[in-house]
Amino acid sequence: MLGIALEGGGAKGAFHIGALEACMEMGYYPPDAIAGTSIGAMNAAMVAQGDFAVAKELWENISGKDIFTPEDEKLISTNLNSINIDGLADMFSAVRELISDGGIDNTHIKAMIDKYIDEDRLMQSPIDYGIVTLALPEFRAIEIFKEEMGKENIATYILGSAAFPGFQKVQMGESIFLDGGVYDNCPVNMLLERGCDKVIAVRTNAIGITRYDEDDKRVITIEPSEKLGSLMKFSPETSRHNIKLGYYDAMRVLMKLGGTRYYLTDLELEAESRLFDLPAVAVVEAALLLKISHRIEHRRLLFERVLPVLFDELELPRTAGYKDLLLAMVEHKATRCGVERLCLYTAQELFDKVVRIRPEGKQKPLDRAIDLILEGLAKK
C-alpha cells in the first residue's frame, strides 16, 4: 500500500501541489491512503476526492483576502508572529491567551472548506483519508480516518486540524480542536500503522512536531530546498513559485537527480577528461587569485595545490572526486549568474550554459578562479 503524508504549514501548502504533480508523473499516484495535518488536511481531502486539478487552480490564485478579513491583518502581524514554540508549555500558554481573546476569524476558511470539500465523493473515494488534530482541554491526540469521522463531521475535523493558535476555536461536543502540528505535523506514522508499506512524506519544514523516523526505509521524504515564505502570507506569486519548487524538489528525490542546487538528469562532463590539459596560463592565474605559490610545473600546481583549495572552499566531502568538484564549480557559477534553477539539465548542458556567461559586478577571487578554470576547460 502506498501512502502520502502532507505536512502542515499554512501558505507553504502550495509546495504539496508541485510534489504531488511529480508523484503523478513518476507513477506514485493515486495513493491508497493520504493523510494531512492543518493545510495538509485540506489538500489531502481534495486529492482523495479526485480534485487535484481544482486544488492546483485554487493555490495558483489564492490570496490573503481569501483567508482573512481585513481587520485580522494587524492581529496576524502581532500575536501570531510573537508565538515562540520552544516547547509545548509555551504553545499551550499562547493558545490559552489567544483563545481567551476570541482569536482570528475563521469564517473565510469555513467557507473555503464548504466550497471545495465534497463529503459524499470523499467518503465514496477508494483513497483512504485521514487527519491529525489535538483535543482540548485534555490535550488528546486525534489521528482519525474518514470512516471514523462520519460524513457530517468531516468539515469540522479539517477545520480543527488547521485551528492554528490565535484562530477562533473549533469545537465538537466538549472538545476544542487545536492545529494538529502541535502533535504530529507530518502524519507518516498513522499511515504506516494503517498498513502502508511505502509512504511519501511531503514536508514544508513549517513549525510543528514531527514524529516519524526519517531513516525508515519505508519512507521517502520530499522537502523544500529553499524557504517557502511566511506561514500566513498567501499570494498567487509565492504559491506559483512554491508549486514549481515542489515539483522539482520531488523530482530530485523520485528520479534520483544529481546536483546540489540544480536538477541534473545526467552527470557526465566532457570537461573532466580535459583537466590534465588545462592551459598553464589558466592554472597560474587561478593560483595567483587563490594566493597559492605557483613555482612548480603547472599540472602539479593544479592537482596538488589549486584543486585541493577549491575542494575546501566549496566545502565538498572528503569522499568527493574531480567530477564532484567540477559540478560544484558549475553550480557555483550558475548561481552567481542567476541561471534559472527550476529546470531539468544535464551536467553538460549546464556547463555549456555557464561558460558562455560573464557574471555581472565585482567578483571575489575565488569566483574569478573558478571562472578561469571553467573557461579553460571549455576550450578544446
Beta strands, then each sheet from edge to edge (+ up, - down):
strand 1: 2-6
strand 2: 33-37
strand 3: 128-136
strand 4: 140-145
strand 5: 170-172
strand 6: 175-179
strand 7: 198-202
strand 8: 219-222
strand 9: 263-264
strand 10: 344-345
sheet 1: 4+ 3- 2- 1- 7- 8-
sheet 2: 4+ 3- 6+ 5-
sheet 3: 9+ 10+
end
